[in-house]
Every structure is written in structure tokens, then in C-alpha cells.
């Protein structure tokens, strides 16, 4: 991915379910409900002037699936250089992780900035369902220092990216960049509203494709108005959700 360096980021809240906006291309087979765990999970958050992209995968799959690398993530003694990440940021790992991935918006190659990165051991089992989950999981500011050694296969990586300014509701193509076939769980959000979640089998050089449009492009007016009312009710629920999730973080991360 064409990437600019960013900073450690923490952002915003919950989501409601709505219509469908995902469209595959030849060789990309929509296969929702498959039992096997996906190789990569991607959360795509569309807004009128930007796209936020969050990616999660096992650290040892970064090379085969994404074509990138995580050199330096684990030092020669087997530890993650956590204190260095706190001092200097962790976005260099986000950059190297997706260095071979490309994204096109309305057919044009776009510049994408790495905003955050973190790797977590499996016992944390962090949620990765909505943009707020991803913002917490990708932030080194919200993590505790691991107290044991690791190999890449032990770790799940979480990285955040942003493309700005772009038309967030234009058609999008993402070429993962790795040589291996991959099963991708792709979740598409219109702001904080979930509009599609599907498992896609990507073969060879086939890109992931999300067609143009947002949630309200696919819903009748009365449904849109109903969702607005539900969104207002969900605001309070979202606040409680944040409080529960943030209560799991160390004291210094509760900013």
C-alpha cells in the first residue's frame, strides 16, 4: 500500500446493521458462513471525504497473504520492543505490513497513511467487529507490555490506515499484494453503520471490490428514518459499550 507515516490513534463508537453494499469480482467468491477462520479481517469505514481501513491477521501470515513483513517486531531475545513503540510510535510496522497492498478509489490509486499498529497475544482475544474495536486494538497507547517471549505465529496483528481526502462513497478496489490465496472477512461501514459483512475467497491477483454508495443509497426513506431513531437510542448503549471496553484497559490508557 502506498503509505505515509502517522501517529498512535484512538477514535469513536458503535454501529447498527443495515443493507448490503458489497460486490465481488471474477474469482472472488462470496462465501458467508464458512466455518474456517479467515486469513485476514478488514474493517472499511466509509465517510464522505475519507476512508479508514483496519486490518487484522496472524503475524506469520503477513508475508504470504499481504506480501509485507514485520522485521523487528520481535527482537533477538524474543520480546516485543514495547517501550520503543511507546516512545517512537509503531506505525512503521503498519507501513511494512501492507507495503505491497494497493488501493484504488474510483479507479485511481490513492495514498494511504498508516495511523496505528499493535500485536497482541491470543489470550487477549480482542474484539474486532466494529470500528471502535479496531481503534482500540490497533493502538499501542491502549496496550500493556507483554511479559514473555514470542514467535510470529503467537501474535495477532492489528493495523489502522486512512486515505484522505478521497470520495469515501466511490467504488473501491483493494489488492492485498501477497502470493497466497486468502479468505478475507470484509466488514463495510457507512460511518458507524454496518452495511455489509461477508467472507470472500480471493484467488491470485483478484482484488476485493466494494461498489459505490453508502447505507442510505440502498434503503427506502422510511427505513432510513427508522435507523436515525435507532441511532439516537444506540448513542446511550454505545456509551455503556465504551465504558465496559475501556474498563479492560490499563489506567494510563483511559484518556
C-alpha positions as CSV (number, residue, x, y, z in Angstrom):
1,X,0.0,0.0,0.0
2,X,1.3,3.5,-0.8
3,X,1.6,4.7,2.8
4,X,2.5,7.8,4.7
5,X,3.6,7.7,8.4
6,X,1.0,8.6,11.0
7,X,0.7,8.6,14.8
8,X,-0.9,6.5,17.5
9,X,-4.7,6.9,17.2
10,X,-7.8,6.5,19.2
11,X,-11.2,7.4,17.8
12,X,-15.0,6.7,18.1
13,X,-18.1,4.4,18.7
14,X,-20.7,1.7,17.9
15,X,-22.6,0.5,14.9
16,X,-26.1,-0.5,13.7
17,X,-26.9,-3.1,11.0
18,X,-28.4,-2.1,7.6
19,X,-28.5,-3.1,3.9
20,X,-25.8,-4.7,1.6
21,X,-23.2,-2.8,-0.4
22,X,-20.5,-5.5,-1.1
23,X,-19.9,-6.8,-4.6
24,X,-17.4,-9.4,-5.6
25,X,-15.5,-9.6,-8.9
26,X,-14.5,-12.7,-11.1
27,X,-12.5,-15.2,-9.0
28,X,-13.7,-13.6,-5.7
29,X,-16.4,-15.9,-4.3
30,X,-18.8,-14.6,-1.6
31,X,-18.9,-17.4,0.9
32,X,-20.6,-16.1,4.1
33,X,-20.9,-18.5,6.9
34,X,-17.8,-20.6,6.3
35,X,-16.5,-22.3,9.4
36,X,-12.8,-21.8,8.8
37,X,-11.2,-18.8,10.4
38,X,-10.4,-16.1,7.8
39,X,-6.8,-15.4,6.9
40,X,-7.4,-11.6,7.1
41,X,-10.1,-9.4,8.7
42,X,-10.7,-6.0,7.2
43,X,-13.0,-3.2,8.5
44,X,-13.6,-0.5,6.0
45,X,-15.2,2.7,7.3
46,X,-16.6,5.0,4.6
47,X,-17.1,8.7,5.1
48,X,-17.8,11.5,2.6
49,X,-14.2,12.7,2.5
50,X,-12.2,9.7,3.8
51,X,-11.7,6.0,4.1
52,X,-10.5,4.3,7.3
53,X,-9.1,0.8,6.9
54,X,-8.4,-1.6,9.7
55,X,-6.6,-4.9,9.2
56,X,-6.1,-7.9,11.4
57,X,-4.2,-11.1,10.6
58,X,-1.8,-13.6,12.3
59,X,1.7,-12.2,12.2
60,X,3.1,-15.2,10.3
61,X,0.5,-14.6,7.5
62,X,1.7,-11.1,6.7
63,X,4.2,-12.3,4.1
64,X,2.1,-15.0,2.3
65,X,-1.2,-13.0,2.3
66,X,-0.2,-9.4,2.2
67,X,3.3,-9.6,0.7
68,X,4.7,-7.4,3.5
69,X,6.9,-8.1,6.5
70,X,7.3,-7.4,10.2
71,X,11.0,-7.2,10.6
72,X,12.0,-6.0,14.0
73,X,8.6,-6.7,15.7
74,X,10.3,-9.4,17.8
75,X,13.8,-8.7,18.9
76,X,16.7,-11.1,19.1
77,X,15.7,-12.2,22.7
78,X,12.1,-13.0,21.6
79,X,10.5,-9.9,23.2
80,X,8.3,-7.2,21.5
81,X,10.1,-3.8,21.8
82,X,7.1,-2.3,23.5
83,X,8.8,0.6,25.2
84,X,10.3,1.6,21.9
85,X,6.8,1.6,20.4
86,X,5.6,3.9,23.2
87,X,8.4,6.3,22.7
88,X,8.7,6.3,18.9
89,X,5.3,5.1,17.7
90,X,4.5,1.8,15.9
91,X,3.3,2.9,12.5
92,X,6.5,1.7,10.8
93,X,5.2,-1.8,11.3
94,X,1.8,-0.8,9.8
95,X,3.7,0.5,6.8
96,X,5.8,-2.6,6.3
97,X,2.8,-4.9,6.9
98,X,0.9,-3.5,4.0
99,X,3.8,-2.3,1.8
100,X,2.7,-4.4,-1.2
101,X,-1.0,-3.7,-0.8
102,X,-2.6,-1.2,-3.2
103,X,-6.0,0.6,-3.0
104,X,-7.9,2.3,-5.8
105,X,-10.8,4.7,-5.3
106,X,-13.0,5.3,-8.4
107,X,-10.2,3.7,-10.4
108,X,-7.4,5.9,-9.2
109,X,-4.5,4.7,-7.0
110,X,-4.7,6.5,-3.6
111,X,-2.2,7.4,-1.0
112,X,-2.9,5.7,2.4
113,X,-1.4,6.7,5.7
114,X,-0.6,4.2,8.5
115,X,-2.1,5.6,11.7
116,X,-1.6,2.8,14.2
117,X,-0.3,-0.8,14.8
118,X,-0.2,-3.3,17.6
119,X,0.4,-7.0,18.0
120,X,-1.4,-9.0,20.8
121,X,-1.1,-12.5,22.2
122,X,-4.0,-14.8,21.7
123,X,-5.1,-14.9,25.3
124,X,-6.3,-11.2,25.0
125,X,-8.9,-12.3,22.4
126,X,-9.7,-8.7,21.5
127,X,-13.0,-8.0,19.7
128,X,-12.7,-6.8,16.0
129,X,-16.3,-6.3,15.0
130,X,-16.8,-2.5,14.7
131,X,-14.6,0.5,14.1
132,X,-14.3,1.3,17.8
133,X,-13.0,-2.3,18.5
134,X,-10.4,-1.8,15.8
135,X,-9.3,1.6,17.1
136,X,-8.6,0.2,20.5
137,X,-6.9,-3.0,19.2
138,X,-4.6,-1.1,16.8
139,X,-3.4,1.4,19.4
140,X,-0.2,0.8,21.3
141,X,-1.4,3.5,23.7
142,X,-4.1,1.1,24.9
143,X,-1.9,-2.0,25.3
144,X,0.0,-3.5,28.2
145,X,3.6,-4.5,27.9
146,X,3.9,-8.3,27.1
147,X,5.9,-10.1,29.8
148,X,7.0,-13.1,27.8
149,X,8.7,-14.1,24.6
150,X,7.0,-14.8,21.3
151,X,7.4,-16.1,17.8
152,X,5.4,-14.5,15.0
153,X,2.8,-17.4,14.9
154,X,1.9,-16.5,18.5
155,X,0.7,-13.0,17.6
156,X,-2.3,-11.3,16.1
157,X,-1.6,-8.0,14.4
158,X,-3.9,-5.1,14.2
159,X,-3.2,-2.1,12.0
160,X,-5.1,1.1,11.0
161,X,-4.9,3.3,7.9
162,X,-6.6,6.3,6.5
163,X,-7.0,7.7,2.9
164,X,-7.8,11.5,2.9
165,X,-9.1,13.4,1.1
166,X,-11.0,10.9,-1.1
167,X,-14.6,10.2,-2.0
168,X,-15.4,7.6,0.6
169,X,-18.5,6.5,-1.3
170,X,-16.9,5.9,-4.6
171,X,-16.0,2.3,-5.8
172,X,-13.0,0.8,-4.0
173,X,-10.6,-1.9,-5.1
174,X,-8.0,-3.4,-2.6
175,X,-5.3,-5.7,-4.0
176,X,-3.8,-7.5,-0.9
177,X,-0.5,-8.0,-2.6
178,X,0.5,-11.4,-1.3
179,X,1.2,-14.5,-3.4
180,X,-1.1,-16.8,-1.5
181,X,-4.9,-17.3,-1.9
182,X,-6.7,-15.9,1.1
183,X,-10.1,-16.0,2.9
184,X,-11.0,-12.4,3.9
185,X,-13.7,-11.3,6.3
186,X,-14.7,-7.9,5.0
187,X,-16.9,-5.6,7.0
188,X,-18.1,-2.3,5.4
189,X,-19.4,0.6,7.4
190,X,-21.1,3.8,6.3
191,X,-19.7,5.9,9.1
192,X,-20.7,3.8,12.2
193,X,-23.4,1.8,10.4
194,X,-22.7,-1.7,9.2
195,X,-23.8,-2.2,5.6
196,X,-22.1,-5.4,4.7
197,X,-20.1,-8.3,6.3
198,X,-19.1,-11.2,4.0
199,X,-16.3,-13.8,3.8
200,X,-14.6,-13.6,0.4
201,X,-12.3,-16.1,-1.1
202,X,-9.6,-14.1,-3.0
203,X,-7.7,-16.1,-5.6
204,X,-4.4,-15.0,-7.2
205,X,-4.3,-11.3,-8.1
206,X,-8.1,-10.7,-7.8
207,X,-8.8,-7.5,-5.8
208,X,-11.5,-7.0,-3.2
209,X,-14.2,-4.7,-4.7
210,X,-16.7,-2.6,-2.9
211,X,-19.2,-0.8,-5.1
212,X,-20.0,2.9,-4.9
213,X,-22.6,4.0,-2.4
214,X,-23.5,4.2,1.3
215,X,-26.1,2.7,3.6
216,X,-28.8,5.2,2.7
217,X,-28.3,4.6,-1.1
218,X,-29.8,1.1,-0.5
219,X,-32.6,1.8,1.9
220,X,-36.1,3.3,1.4
221,X,-36.7,6.6,3.1
222,X,-38.8,5.3,5.9
223,X,-36.1,2.7,6.8
224,X,-33.5,5.5,6.9
225,X,-35.7,7.5,9.2
226,X,-36.2,4.4,11.5
227,X,-32.4,3.9,11.6
228,X,-31.9,7.5,12.6
229,X,-34.2,6.9,15.5
230,X,-32.4,3.7,16.4
231,X,-29.1,5.5,16.1
232,X,-30.2,8.1,18.7
233,X,-31.2,5.2,21.1
234,X,-27.9,3.5,20.4
235,X,-25.9,6.5,21.5
236,X,-26.5,5.7,25.1
237,X,-25.8,2.0,24.5
238,X,-22.6,2.9,22.7
239,X,-21.5,5.0,25.7
240,X,-22.0,1.9,28.0
241,X,-20.2,-0.3,25.5
242,X,-17.2,2.1,25.5
243,X,-17.2,2.2,29.3
244,X,-17.2,-1.6,29.5
245,X,-14.4,-1.9,26.9
246,X,-12.2,0.8,28.4
247,X,-12.5,-0.7,31.8
248,X,-10.4,-3.6,30.5
249,X,-7.5,-1.2,29.6
250,X,-4.7,-0.2,31.9
251,X,-5.1,3.1,33.8
252,X,-2.7,5.1,31.7
253,X,-4.7,4.2,28.5
254,X,-8.1,5.6,29.8
255,X,-7.7,9.1,28.3
